[in-house]
């Protein structure tokens, strides 16, 4: 039987074994063709409650497992992404509309996330503290318990594994709710990988579902930490619900990232980087370059070259041909993109390239001379749209870049790298790339945004992961029971 055979998961969810949930099933749809690829089980709030109770019980044994064994499970999981790359890649292409480059990127990061997580069990788990009393005093990191992970459709493998792998490595149980639109590549694949890697039953649960399933996960008393990636609007609701139940929520939310291009930048190299930043995976990336802020002396040439690049890019079904852009995820997303483009043109932006679509295939689009009155300038588009605006001075560029409710990623393309660093210091973002575009990710680096883009770096790197998925306990030890003056 194939690694991801639907004989295993058709109409089912994963709770340590494959079971039929209370919510029936839903179609797994290929966005490029509209064809049904299978049927995935849909979990209900009752299913979440049952899974959380099982997870809480299983977590205690998993946390007590010797650290070498937990690390070994993560290392084996890392190897399985490579061993089954072709089959997992097939689902990433068909289910999420990913091109070959995007597939390779997700598989590489998934492997690296597991390898990085495998280092966590062997790291120091606390520190010795001074004390006024004659005793041993320690601060010890302990697993949070059950971690709820809610992941979106756009990078379904990366945005699931980056929370699941470190949470498991640190001794937690995990309940993953993948987006139902990408529940195979963002959910089934993780269940199968960790099943084959030897993770004990009950430690990982995969429960696709709708908003009611997500709400049940956030509010269940057995779930102590929520790791959410998605829109700012949804993240607010998750954060509010978690706060009411006195549990931590790590929120990685939307963005409208700026790319500053100074007058001394290598123009053709800049345009190549900028096109990648705006059009990679059809712009459906939280770090996508939304606003291109270009010095007025090179503005017209930049717009011309970027439009030429956009016009040259191929758009089509990545399962049948080698294309630069695949389909957007569904009709709702396509219509949102197109509304933002048309309303921005009505508000004064100039449509230089694109702005059209066939079915779910949206052409890479360039809008020039956009101002803050244009929706495409102000809002996260989550589509292949580059909005280009001129600036006259460094102060002007800083003001434009900082004038956003978001603060996720920033790119600065310049002939003087130190000038770029100085500019970056003046603009609040969680991520900065000098002489690179805004879309970058590595498993071992801190990742997260500020302002409306989230609650800071809670992903990537040992420090961020340990902070995210453990609690701190104060422990003291005396040789004898002391006397007290009562």
C-alpha positions in Angstrom: 0.0 0.0 0.0 1.3 3.5 -0.9 2.5 5.7 2.0 -0.5 8.1 1.5 -3.0 5.7 0.2 -6.6 7.0 0.7 -7.5 3.5 1.8 -5.9 4.6 5.1 -7.4 8.0 5.5 -10.5 8.2 3.3 -13.4 9.6 5.4 -11.2 9.4 8.6 -9.2 11.4 11.1 -6.1 10.4 13.0 -6.3 9.9 16.8 -3.4 7.5 17.1 -5.3 5.3 14.7 -7.5 6.2 11.7 -11.1 6.5 12.9 -14.4 7.8 11.5 -15.3 11.2 13.0 -18.6 12.6 13.9 -18.6 15.3 11.2 -18.8 13.1 8.2 -16.4 13.8 5.3 -15.6 16.5 2.8 -14.2 16.6 -0.7 -10.4 17.0 -1.3 -10.5 19.3 -4.3 -7.8 20.0 -6.8 -7.9 23.8 -7.4 -6.3 23.6 -10.9 -9.1 21.3 -12.3 -11.9 21.3 -9.7 -11.6 17.5 -9.6 -12.2 15.6 -6.4 -9.1 13.8 -5.3 -10.6 12.0 -2.3 -12.7 12.5 0.9 -11.3 13.6 4.2 -12.9 13.1 7.6 -14.2 16.2 9.4 -14.0 16.4 13.2 -16.6 17.9 15.4 -16.2 19.6 18.8 -17.0 16.3 20.4 -14.2 14.6 18.5 -11.8 17.4 19.8 -12.9 16.8 23.4 -12.3 13.1 23.1 -8.9 13.6 21.4 -7.8 16.1 24.0 -8.6 13.7 26.8 -6.6 10.9 25.2 -3.8 13.3 24.4 -3.5 14.5 28.0 -3.2 10.9 29.2 -0.7 9.9 26.5 1.4 13.1 27.1 2.4 12.0 30.5 4.1 8.8 29.3 5.6 10.6 26.3 7.1 13.3 28.5 8.7 10.6 30.7 10.2 8.9 27.7 14.0 9.2 27.8 15.2 12.2 25.8 17.3 10.1 23.4 14.1 8.2 22.4 12.2 11.3 21.7 15.1 12.7 19.7 15.3 9.4 17.7 11.6 9.7 16.7 12.2 13.2 15.3 15.3 12.1 13.4 13.5 9.2 11.9 10.6 11.5 10.9 13.1 13.8 9.2 14.3 10.9 7.0 10.7 10.0 6.0 10.1 13.3 4.3 12.9 12.4 1.9 12.0 8.8 1.6 8.4 9.7 0.5 9.2 13.0 -1.2 7.6 12.0 -4.6 4.3 11.0 -3.0 4.1 13.9 -0.6 5.1 16.3 -3.5 2.2 14.9 -5.6 -0.3 15.9 -3.0 1.3 19.3 -2.5 1.0 20.0 -6.2 -2.5 18.6 -6.7 -4.1 19.7 -3.4 -2.5 23.1 -2.8 -1.5 24.2 -6.3 2.2 24.3 -5.5 4.8 24.5 -8.3 7.8 22.3 -8.3 10.0 24.9 -6.6 7.4 25.4 -3.8 7.1 21.6 -3.3 10.9 21.3 -3.0 11.0 24.2 -0.5 8.3 22.7 1.7 9.8 19.3 1.8 13.2 20.7 2.6 11.9 22.8 5.5 9.9 19.9 6.8 13.0 17.8 7.0 15.0 20.6 8.6 12.2 21.3 11.2 12.4 17.7 12.4 16.2 17.7 12.5 16.2 20.9 14.5 13.5 19.6 16.8 15.6 16.5 17.3 18.2 18.6 19.1 15.7 20.0 21.6 15.3 17.0 24.0 19.0 17.0 24.7 19.3 20.7 25.5 19.6 22.0 29.1 16.1 22.0 30.7 16.7 24.6 33.3 19.2 26.5 35.5 20.4 26.5 39.1 19.4 29.6 41.0 20.9 31.3 44.1 18.7 31.1 47.2 18.6 32.9 50.6 18.0 29.5 52.3 20.3 26.5 52.5 18.8 24.6 49.7 19.2 23.7 46.1 17.0 26.1 44.0 16.3 25.4 40.3 14.2 26.8 37.4 13.1 23.8 35.3 11.5 23.8 31.9 8.6 21.3 31.7 6.3 20.4 28.8 3.2 22.6 28.6 1.0 19.5 28.2 -1.3 19.3 25.2 -0.6 21.8 22.3 -3.2 22.8 19.8 -1.9 23.7 16.4 -4.2 25.5 13.8 -2.5 25.7 10.4 -3.6 27.4 7.1 -3.8 26.3 3.5 -1.0 28.3 1.8 2.1 26.4 3.0 0.3 23.5 4.6 3.3 21.3 5.3 5.7 24.0 6.7 3.1 25.8 8.7 2.0 22.6 10.4 5.4 20.9 11.0 7.1 24.0 12.5 4.8 23.8 15.5 4.2 20.0 15.6 7.8 18.9 15.5 9.2 21.1 18.4 6.1 20.6 20.5 6.5 16.8 20.3 10.2 16.9 20.8 9.8 18.8 24.1 7.5 16.2 25.5 4.0 17.6 24.6 1.1 15.9 22.9 -0.3 17.7 19.9 -3.7 18.1 18.3 -3.3 19.5 14.8 -6.3 21.1 12.9 -5.2 21.6 9.3 -7.2 23.6 6.9 -9.8 21.2 5.3 -8.7 22.5 1.8 -5.2 21.1 2.3 -5.9 18.4 4.9 -3.9 15.7 3.1 -0.6 17.5 2.6 -1.0 19.6 5.8 -2.4 16.9 8.0 -2.4 13.3 6.7 1.2 13.5 5.8 2.2 14.5 9.3 0.1 11.7 10.8 1.7 9.1 8.5 5.3 10.4 9.0 5.1 10.3 12.8 3.1 7.0 12.8 6.0 5.4 10.8 8.6 7.2 12.9 7.4 5.3 16.0 5.5 8.1 17.9 3.4 6.4 20.5 -0.4 6.3 19.8 -2.4 9.2 21.3 0.5 11.7 21.3 -0.5 13.2 17.9 -4.0 13.8 16.6 -5.0 15.3 13.3 -8.5 16.7 13.1 -9.5 18.7 10.0 -12.6 20.8 10.6 -14.3 24.1 10.4 -14.4 27.1 12.8 -16.4 25.2 15.4 -13.6 22.6 15.5 -11.0 25.3 15.9 -13.0 27.0 18.7 -13.3 23.7 20.5 -9.6 23.2 20.3 -8.9 26.7 21.7 -11.3 26.4 24.6 -10.8 22.7 25.6 -9.4 22.6 29.2 -6.9 19.8 28.4 -5.2 22.0 25.7 -2.8 24.4 27.4 -1.1 26.2 24.5 -2.4 27.3 21.1 -0.1 27.8 18.1 -2.1 29.6 15.3 -1.1 30.7 11.9 -3.6 32.5 9.8 -5.3 35.9 9.1 -5.2 38.7 11.6 -9.0 38.7 11.9 -9.1 35.1 12.8 -6.0 35.4 15.0 -7.8 38.1 17.1 -10.6 35.7 17.8 -8.2 32.9 18.7 -6.2 35.2 21.0 -9.4 36.5 22.7 -10.8 33.0 23.3 -7.4 31.7 24.6 -7.1 34.7 26.9 -10.6 34.1 28.4 -9.4 30.5 29.2 -6.1 31.7 30.6 -3.9 29.9 28.1 -1.1 31.1 25.9 -1.7 31.7 22.2 1.2 32.1 19.8 -0.1 34.0 16.8 1.6 34.3 13.4 -0.7 36.5 11.4 -1.0 38.5 8.2 1.4 40.9 6.5 1.7 43.6 3.9 5.5 43.6 3.6 7.4 46.5 2.1 10.4 46.2 -0.3 12.4 49.4 -0.4 14.5 49.9 -3.6 17.0 52.7 -3.4 18.3 54.7 -6.4 21.7 52.9 -6.3 20.4 49.3 -6.4 21.2 47.0 -9.3 17.9 47.5 -11.1 17.6 44.2 -13.0 18.6 42.1 -10.0 16.2 44.1 -7.9 13.3 43.4 -10.3 14.1 39.7 -10.3 14.1 39.5 -6.5 11.0 41.7 -6.3 9.0 39.4 -8.7 9.9 36.4 -6.6 8.8 38.2 -3.5 5.4 39.1 -5.0 4.5 36.2 -7.2 6.0 33.1 -5.4 3.1 30.6 -4.8 0.7 33.0 -6.4 1.4 35.6 -3.6 -0.3 33.3 -1.1 2.5 33.7 1.5 2.3 35.8 4.7 5.7 37.4 3.9 4.8 38.2 0.3 6.1 41.6 -1.0 3.0 43.7 -1.0 4.3 47.2 -1.4 7.3 48.1 -3.6 8.6 51.4 -2.5 11.0 52.6 -5.2 13.1 55.8 -5.5 11.5 58.3 -7.9 14.7 58.5 -10.0 14.3 54.8 -11.1 10.6 54.4 -10.6 9.4 54.4 -14.2 12.1 52.0 -15.3 11.4 49.7 -12.4 7.7 49.6 -13.2 8.5 48.8 -16.9 10.9 46.0 -16.0 8.6 44.5 -13.4 5.7 44.5 -15.8 7.8 42.8 -18.4 8.8 40.2 -15.9 5.1 39.7 -14.9 4.0 39.3 -18.5 6.7 36.7 -19.2 5.7 34.4 -16.4 3.7 31.3 -17.2 0.5 30.5 -15.3 -1.1 27.0 -15.4 -1.6 23.6 -13.8 1.7 22.6 -12.1 0.7 18.9 -12.3 0.8 18.9 -16.1 3.4 21.4 -17.0 6.3 23.4 -15.6 4.9 26.8 -14.8 5.9 29.8 -12.7 2.5 30.2 -11.0 -0.3 27.7 -10.3 -3.9 28.3 -9.3 -5.0 30.2 -6.2 -6.7 28.0 -3.6 -10.4 28.6 -4.4 -12.9 30.9 -6.0 -13.4 32.9 -2.8 -9.7 33.8 -2.7 -9.7 34.7 -6.5 -12.6 37.0 -6.1 -11.1 38.7 -3.1 -7.9 39.3 -5.1 -9.7 40.7 -8.1 -11.9 43.0 -6.0 -8.8 44.5 -4.4 -7.3 45.1 -7.8 -10.4 46.6 -9.4 -11.2 48.8 -6.4 -7.6 50.0 -6.3 -7.7 51.0 -10.0 -10.9 52.8 -9.3 -9.1 54.7 -6.5 -6.4 55.9 -8.9 -3.8 53.1 -9.2 -2.6 52.3 -12.7 -3.0 48.7 -13.9 0.3 48.1 -15.8 0.1 44.3 -16.1 -2.2 41.4 -15.3 -5.5 42.0 -13.5 -7.1 39.1 -15.4 -7.8 35.4 -14.6 -9.0 32.2 -16.2 -10.8 30.0 -13.6 -8.5 30.0 -10.6 -5.4 31.1 -12.6 -4.7 34.7 -11.8 -2.2 36.5 -13.9 0.7 38.2 -12.0 -0.3 41.8 -11.7 1.5 45.1 -11.4 -0.2 48.3 -10.0 1.8 51.5 -10.1 1.3 54.9 -8.5 -0.8 53.4 -5.7 -1.5 55.6 -2.6 -2.8 54.9 0.8 -6.3 55.4 -0.5 -6.0 52.1 -2.5 -7.1 48.9 -0.8 -4.3 46.9 -2.5 -1.8 49.3 -0.9 -3.3 49.1 2.6 -4.4 45.5 2.9 -2.9 42.1 2.7 -3.9 40.8 -0.8 -2.7 37.2 -0.6 -2.5 37.0 -4.3 0.1 37.7 -7.1 -0.2 41.5 -7.0 2.8 43.9 -6.8 1.8 47.5 -5.8 4.5 50.0 -6.7 4.8 53.5 -5.1 7.6 56.1 -5.5 9.5 57.8 -2.7 11.7 60.9 -2.8 14.0 60.6 0.2 15.1 58.1 2.9 12.8 59.8 5.4 9.9 59.4 2.9 10.7 55.7 2.4 10.8 55.1 6.1 7.5 56.8 6.6 5.8 54.8 3.8 7.2 51.5 5.0 6.3 52.1 8.6 2.8 53.4 7.7 1.1 50.0 8.0 -0.8 48.1 10.7 1.4 45.1 9.9 5.0 44.4 10.8 6.1 41.0 9.5 8.9 41.2 6.9 10.9 44.0 5.3 13.3 43.9 2.3 15.8 46.6 1.4 17.6 46.5 -2.0 20.5 48.9 -2.1 24.0 49.5 -3.4 25.1 50.2 0.2 24.4 47.4 2.6 25.2 49.5 5.7 22.8 52.1 4.5 20.2 49.3 4.3 20.8 48.3 7.9 20.5 51.8 9.0 17.1 52.1 7.2 15.9 48.9 8.8 16.6 50.2 12.3 13.9 52.8 11.7 11.1 50.5 10.6 9.3 48.1 13.0 9.2 44.6 11.6 9.9 41.1 13.0 12.1 40.2 10.0 14.5 42.2 7.9 16.5 41.2 4.8 19.0 43.6 3.3 19.6 43.0 -0.4 17.0 40.3 -0.5 13.2 40.1 -1.0 10.8 39.5 1.8 10.0 35.7 1.5 12.6 33.7 3.4 12.3 30.9 6.0 14.8 28.6 7.7 14.0 26.1 10.4 16.6 27.2 12.9 15.9 31.0 12.8 13.4 33.0 14.9 10.3 33.8 12.9 7.4 36.1 13.7 6.0 39.6 13.3 5.0 42.6 15.4 1.9 44.9 15.4 -1.0 43.2 13.5 1.3 40.5 12.2 1.4 38.6 15.4 2.9 38.1 18.9 6.6 38.0 17.9 9.0 35.2 17.2 7.5 32.0 18.5 8.8 29.7 15.8 12.2 28.6 14.8 15.4 28.2 16.9 15.8 26.5 20.2 15.1 29.6 22.3 11.8 30.5 20.6 10.6 26.9 20.6 11.5 26.2 24.2 9.7 29.4 25.3 6.7 28.5 23.2 6.1 25.0 24.2 7.2 24.6 27.8 6.4 26.1 31.2 8.9 27.2 33.9 8.7 25.5 37.2 10.6 26.5 40.4 12.0 23.5 42.3 13.8 23.6 45.6 15.4 20.7 47.6 16.5 20.7 51.2 18.4 17.9 53.0 16.3 18.3 56.1 12.9 19.8 57.0 13.5 23.2 58.5 11.9 24.5 61.8 9.5 27.4 61.5 8.7 30.0 64.3 5.1 29.2 64.8 
